[in-house]
Amino acid sequence: MPKPLKEVRIRKKLTQAELARAVGLAQSTIANYEMGRRIPRLHIAQKIAKVLGTRVDNIIFGREGCEMTTDPTPDERAG
């Protein structure tokens, strides 16, 4: 979880302390998540994602801005 969480937090112009306050955690807990020393439980990751205006997978895997794609349908292939 380290790098993507930090990147999204910085992109949203929040400090660790501001994010921590918004989700009800200590700043040191956010720092530990960003450094990979701790992993948040799902409900905490959901709170963090909500505050950051993103999805949980974006703060874990760093896929912000990526859209899910599907294979084209036969009609789309036919064109």
N, C-alpha and C positions, 0 to 999 in steps of 0.2 A: 504493500500500500504506500510506501514512502513517497516516491517521486510524483506520481500523479496527484495525490492529495495536495501536496505543497504547490504544485504548478497551478492547480485550479484555484486554490486559496489566494495565491498571489495575483492571478489574473482577475479575481473578483475584488482585489484591493483590500483584503482583510488581513489583519495581523493574527498571529496564533492566539493572542489574548482575546481579540474580538470574536473569533470563531468559537473559542472555548466558552466564552460568556454566553454566546447565542445558543449553544447546545447544552449548557449546564455542566461543563467539565472544567478541570484545571488546565491552565495553559501548558503545563508540563505533560499532560496526557496527550494533547494535540502534538506537541513536539515529539513525544515517543512514537506516536502513529507515523509521523512524517519520517522519522529516522528508522522505522522498521523494528523498533524494540517491542512494540505492542501492536496487537490487531484488535480493532473495535468489534464488539458484538454487532450483529446485524441491525438491531434497533438503533444503535448509536450511529452506525454508518448511514442509516436512512436519515437520521436527524441532520448529520453533517451534510449529506447530499442535498437535503431540502434547503438548508441555510445557504448553500453555495449555488442553489438553483440548477442542479444537475441531477444525474442518476448515479446510483451507487456504483455501477460498473465504470463510470467515468472517473471516479476518484480512486478506484482500485486498479483498473487496467489502462487508464489514460486515453479513453476513446471519445472524449468530448468532441462534438462536432461531426462524428461519424454517424452515418445513417445506416440502418439495416437495409440490406438489399436482398432481393429475391431473384431467382432465375426468371427470365422473361417467359410469359405464357406463350403457347403456340401462336395465338393471334398477334402478339407483339413481335414474335420472330418473323411472321409472314409479312409484317410491315405495313 
